[in-house]
Amino acid sequence: MKANIKAVTLAIFAALSISACNEQNEKSESQLVAVESKQGAANQETTSEAKPEATADKKETTGSKLVSIIEGDHRSEQNKARNEYRHPAETIKFFGIRPGMTVVEVSPGGGWYTEILAPWLGKEGKLYAAHFDPNSEVEYYQNSLKGFKDKLAANPELYSNVELTVFDPKSTNPIAPANSADVVVTFRNVHNWMRGGREEALNAFKLMHDAVRPGGMLGVVEHRLATRLEQDEQASSGYMHEKFVIDLAEEAGFKLLERSQINANPKDTTDHPKGVWTLPPSLRLGEENKEQYLEIGESDRMTLKFVKPAAQ
């Protein structure tokens, strides 16, 4: 009889433990805007013994797929060489980007991240590439947009889920359908928006806020200025104070969820003669102190994850 009571007690304790874990997992998945449907509690309980191994196998398979994309033949050796500094696998994981999601990439430039994001999202996913205005008279904008279009056209199967839209920080035109994106991302672009001053940069964040759905995420990577240094009004060095970027995002309606040091570089003093472009890959000073700058590597970068509150 005592043995039966003990067994029942243990069974109840196990069931309560499983229930608590499931509740915690569901909360975590909600925060990360999971795109996979949750199974019922009964199904979770009946498969509780096999679930940890299955989950581990799934994560390993998923991680391997992302790595294979990052190392894929569709990427140039020059682009792959920058993985060392840009940490794409870790960054994508931190931002919570998963296959099947709808993502907006703002100012994709030559498509360094596009060539990873598009195949990662897969045919069930969608990638809006918010690029320069095709009607712009700025030659650099025209050349950059053409290069990006040529990349997409060269591999239509790989980029079949990519839709080009227009991003202009001076405009109020939407960069994607309102409240449509699970995640909006931008990589090392905020300083460019500062050329028009703080209000223009703020408008860019408002455009991103409009595009992401309530509960969705904004991921920002930007060159980080040391706090001991002053940031000018146009962030002309290419570096920005982390707090300044956070303030912009929060004023636009986002809430800071988490920071990461994935893309940090403690060797970078951030006070170089030609700003961030002193460092590789630009090396604006040519041969002058080249070995010193190569030793530093690419810039120190903030990596920030924001959420659009679900109440909005």
Secondary structure, 3 states (H helix, E strand, C coil): CHHHHHHHHHHHHHHHHHHHHHHHHHHHHHHCCCCCCCCCHHHHHHCCCCHHHHHHHHHHHHHHHHHHHHCCCCCCHHHHHCHHHHCHHHHHHHCCCCCCCEEEEECCCCCCCHHHHHHHHCCCCEEEEEECCCCCCCHHHHHHHHHHHHHHHHCCCCCCCEEEEECCCCCCCCCCCCCCEEEEEEECCHHHHHHHCHHHHHHHHHHHHHHEEEEEEEEEEEEECCCCCCCCCCCCCCCECHHHHHHHHHHCCCEEEEEECCCCCCCCCCCCCCHHHHCCCCCCCCCCCHHHHHHHCCCCEEEEEEECCCCC
